[in-house]
């Protein structure tokens, strides 16, 4: 286990390699890692450093990882991998490397992960934590060996189209976290391109993967709601009104979150939720008759019949 040869790279002269998994397009000399810190050039071969070594495996309610329209109230096996490819410019890379190295890891082959779903009596695996797709080979092998299981993914979406096309074949749902909807923000803070993330989202949509979006609300940046309105318009034009939008913030002004939610609903989105340290809005209302159809208390109460409200309205999602 560990140090499996990576997919999506090119071998170069003098034992150098070029990683093509994500748009950072890292060139690595022998012994170097990419920006994700978990893909390393070992004697001219790019290797995934923590293959079959997840940071965590635990059973959680599916709502705890952020999905609201995928089998509400069900438990999922969460497989968490270390490493991420969106790192802020001011973050200390050496510190990140040290944290990844000392993070506890569990030896679990893809087959053992699948066996664990049988023990736990769940048919849902969620790939989450930092950025699971930097451990692409491990996630892909689990997906390809667990076609009878629903595989879900929580990701930042900053990956090239070719590897995404391979992974969506066995992916049922994705939650994509947007740190902003401003191209300059991604460029200045992460040396990344928002447009590539939007391409990833459209690719998921084209391949019938269920999509939910999570957006980080910033008190200063979003005060006038301009960026949120711009994002909602893009969602409506490219994905449709059924895509759930989760507005969250650790320290957001509650009134700002409420205004953002109302603005998104008034613009045409059917399912908009808020989450903060102070207040949550996590009930799903029927967009036709406005009665609550999924009440996310403990336990979750679902008033749906095959995904239908009592009034006959189809509630979009993955219900079985």
BELRA-V80008 format. One record per residue. N is the residue number from 1. RES is the residue in one letter. SS is DSSP state (h for helix, s for strand, l for the rest). NEAR is the number of other C-alpha atoms within 10 Angstrom. Layout:
BEGIN
N | RES | SS | NEAR
N | RES | SS | NEAR
END
This chain:
BEGIN
1 | X | l | 11
2 | X | l | 14
3 | X | l | 17
4 | X | s | 17
5 | X | s | 18
6 | X | l | 21
7 | X | l | 15
8 | X | l | 16
9 | X | s | 18
10 | X | s | 14
11 | X | s | 16
12 | X | l | 14
13 | X | h | 8
14 | X | h | 10
15 | X | h | 16
16 | X | l | 20
17 | X | s | 24
18 | X | s | 20
19 | X | s | 22
20 | X | l | 18
21 | X | l | 22
22 | X | l | 21
23 | X | l | 17
24 | X | l | 19
25 | X | l | 15
26 | X | l | 18
27 | X | s | 19
28 | X | s | 23
29 | X | l | 20
30 | X | l | 16
31 | X | l | 14
32 | X | l | 16
33 | X | s | 21
34 | X | l | 20
35 | X | l | 20
36 | X | l | 22
37 | X | l | 21
38 | X | l | 23
39 | X | s | 26
40 | X | s | 26
41 | X | s | 26
42 | X | s | 20
43 | X | l | 14
44 | X | l | 20
45 | X | s | 21
46 | X | s | 30
47 | X | s | 23
48 | X | s | 24
49 | X | l | 21
50 | X | l | 25
51 | X | l | 24
52 | X | l | 27
53 | X | s | 23
54 | X | s | 24
55 | X | l | 19
56 | X | s | 18
57 | X | s | 18
58 | X | s | 13
59 | X | s | 17
60 | X | s | 15
61 | X | s | 18
62 | X | h | 23
63 | X | h | 19
64 | X | h | 10
65 | X | h | 17
66 | X | l | 18
67 | X | l | 24
68 | X | l | 25
69 | X | l | 23
70 | X | s | 23
71 | X | l | 19
72 | X | l | 22
73 | X | l | 20
74 | X | l | 15
75 | X | s | 21
76 | X | s | 27
77 | X | s | 25
78 | X | s | 24
79 | X | s | 22
80 | X | s | 21
81 | X | s | 28
82 | X | l | 26
83 | X | l | 25
84 | X | l | 20
85 | X | l | 24
86 | X | l | 19
87 | X | l | 17
88 | X | l | 13
89 | X | l | 12
90 | X | l | 8
91 | X | l | 9
92 | X | l | 10
93 | X | h | 15
94 | X | h | 10
95 | X | h | 10
96 | X | h | 15
97 | X | h | 16
98 | X | h | 10
99 | X | h | 13
100 | X | h | 17
101 | X | h | 14
102 | X | h | 8
103 | X | l | 12
104 | X | l | 12
105 | X | l | 18
106 | X | s | 12
107 | X | s | 15
108 | X | l | 18
109 | X | l | 18
110 | X | h | 20
111 | X | h | 13
112 | X | h | 12
113 | X | h | 21
114 | X | h | 22
115 | X | h | 13
116 | X | h | 18
117 | X | h | 18
118 | X | h | 10
119 | X | h | 8
120 | X | h | 13
121 | X | l | 12
122 | X | l | 17
123 | X | l | 17
124 | X | s | 24
125 | X | s | 25
126 | X | s | 25
127 | X | s | 26
128 | X | s | 20
129 | X | s | 20
130 | X | l | 18
131 | X | l | 23
132 | X | h | 25
133 | X | h | 29
134 | X | h | 26
135 | X | h | 25
136 | X | h | 20
137 | X | h | 22
138 | X | h | 23
139 | X | h | 21
140 | X | h | 20
141 | X | h | 15
142 | X | h | 22
143 | X | h | 25
144 | X | h | 15
145 | X | h | 14
146 | X | l | 21
147 | X | l | 13
148 | X | l | 12
149 | X | l | 18
150 | X | s | 19
151 | X | s | 24
152 | X | s | 27
153 | X | s | 26
154 | X | s | 25
155 | X | s | 21
156 | X | l | 23
157 | X | l | 25
158 | X | l | 26
159 | X | l | 22
160 | X | l | 19
161 | X | h | 17
162 | X | h | 12
163 | X | h | 17
164 | X | h | 19
165 | X | h | 13
166 | X | h | 11
167 | X | h | 18
168 | X | h | 21
169 | X | h | 16
170 | X | h | 20
171 | X | l | 22
172 | X | l | 22
173 | X | s | 24
174 | X | s | 25
175 | X | s | 25
176 | X | s | 23
177 | X | s | 17
178 | X | s | 20
179 | X | l | 15
180 | X | l | 20
181 | X | l | 20
182 | X | l | 16
183 | X | h | 12
184 | X | h | 14
185 | X | h | 15
186 | X | h | 19
187 | X | h | 13
188 | X | h | 12
189 | X | h | 13
190 | X | h | 15
191 | X | l | 16
192 | X | l | 20
193 | X | l | 18
194 | X | h | 21
195 | X | h | 14
196 | X | h | 17
197 | X | h | 21
198 | X | h | 19
199 | X | h | 16
200 | X | h | 21
201 | X | h | 24
202 | X | h | 16
203 | X | h | 16
204 | X | h | 25
205 | X | h | 17
206 | X | h | 10
207 | X | l | 13
208 | X | l | 13
209 | X | l | 19
210 | X | s | 20
211 | X | s | 25
212 | X | s | 24
213 | X | s | 21
214 | X | s | 23
215 | X | s | 19
216 | X | s | 19
217 | X | l | 29
218 | X | l | 18
219 | X | l | 15
220 | X | l | 9
221 | X | l | 12
222 | X | l | 17
223 | X | l | 16
224 | X | l | 13
225 | X | l | 17
226 | X | h | 11
227 | X | h | 16
228 | X | h | 24
229 | X | h | 17
230 | X | h | 12
231 | X | h | 17
232 | X | h | 22
233 | X | h | 18
234 | X | h | 14
235 | X | h | 22
236 | X | h | 15
237 | X | h | 10
238 | X | h | 13
239 | X | l | 17
240 | X | l | 16
241 | X | l | 19
242 | X | l | 19
243 | X | l | 20
244 | X | s | 25
245 | X | s | 26
246 | X | s | 25
247 | X | s | 23
248 | X | s | 19
249 | X | s | 19
250 | X | l | 12
251 | X | l | 12
252 | X | l | 19
253 | X | l | 18
254 | X | h | 18
255 | X | h | 10
256 | X | h | 17
257 | X | h | 27
258 | X | h | 17
259 | X | h | 14
260 | X | h | 24
261 | X | h | 22
262 | X | h | 14
263 | X | h | 17
264 | X | h | 22
265 | X | h | 18
266 | X | h | 10
267 | X | h | 14
268 | X | l | 15
269 | X | l | 22
270 | X | l | 21
271 | X | l | 25
272 | X | s | 24
273 | X | s | 23
274 | X | s | 22
275 | X | s | 20
276 | X | s | 17
277 | X | l | 12
278 | X | l | 11
279 | X | l | 14
280 | X | l | 15
281 | X | s | 16
282 | X | l | 18
283 | X | l | 20
284 | X | s | 22
285 | X | s | 18
286 | X | l | 22
287 | X | l | 18
288 | X | l | 13
289 | X | l | 12
290 | X | l | 11
291 | X | l | 15
292 | X | s | 16
293 | X | s | 21
294 | X | s | 21
295 | X | s | 17
296 | X | s | 17
297 | X | l | 10
298 | X | l | 7
299 | X | l | 11
300 | X | s | 15
301 | X | s | 15
302 | X | s | 17
303 | X | l | 15
304 | X | l | 18
305 | X | s | 13
306 | X | l | 11
307 | X | l | 20
308 | X | s | 16
309 | X | l | 23
310 | X | l | 14
311 | X | l | 11
312 | X | l | 13
313 | X | l | 14
314 | X | s | 16
315 | X | l | 23
316 | X | l | 17
317 | X | l | 20
318 | X | s | 15
319 | X | l | 14
320 | X | l | 9
END
